[in-house]
Amino acid sequence: MDYRFFYNERQLPCARLSMDHEAFGLWLTDELGADTEQLSRLLQAVSSLEQGQQSEFQWQGRDFLLRLTRDDAEVIALVLLQDHSLEELEGEDLEFYDAESFAACGLDDFKELLSEWQEFLLD
């Protein structure tokens, strides 16, 4: 998963991710942004999942649902959930959806992404 972090013309933090992970970039930019408190809570949730203290974690923002399991991380545009339930989406091939609406990766990759985003914000 390749990514690039930068500040836009309004000095807001932005993330651009490689194809198939673009939705994570939108999620970081639009949902999480510079909210370091929420970022810390998410990193704590990842740690709890890694340690087996919980099996799943979800956080709903304005436009995306973040879903974490002990193995995976997913961001799903809420607009997709208006027409389908999560269970319906799990059984479908999501490749036909816009790459900006859904992305998934391993929990380790997601943790690295969050850690790099935190480092970027603190620089």
Secondary structure as GFF3:
##gff-version 3
##sequence-region A 1 123
A	DSSP	beta_strand	3	7	.	.	.	ID=ss1
A	DSSP	beta_strand	13	17	.	.	.	ID=ss2
A	DSSP	alpha_helix	22	26	.	.	.	ID=ss3
A	DSSP	pi_helix	27	32	.	.	.	ID=ss4
A	DSSP	alpha_helix	36	50	.	.	.	ID=ss5
A	DSSP	beta_strand	56	60	.	.	.	ID=ss6
A	DSSP	beta_strand	64	69	.	.	.	ID=ss7
A	DSSP	beta_strand	72	77	.	.	.	ID=ss8
A	DSSP	alpha_helix	78	83	.	.	.	ID=ss9
A	DSSP	alpha_helix	86	90	.	.	.	ID=ss10
A	DSSP	three_ten_helix	94	96	.	.	.	ID=ss11
A	DSSP	beta_strand	102	106	.	.	.	ID=ss12
A	DSSP	alpha_helix	107	122	.	.	.	ID=ss13
###
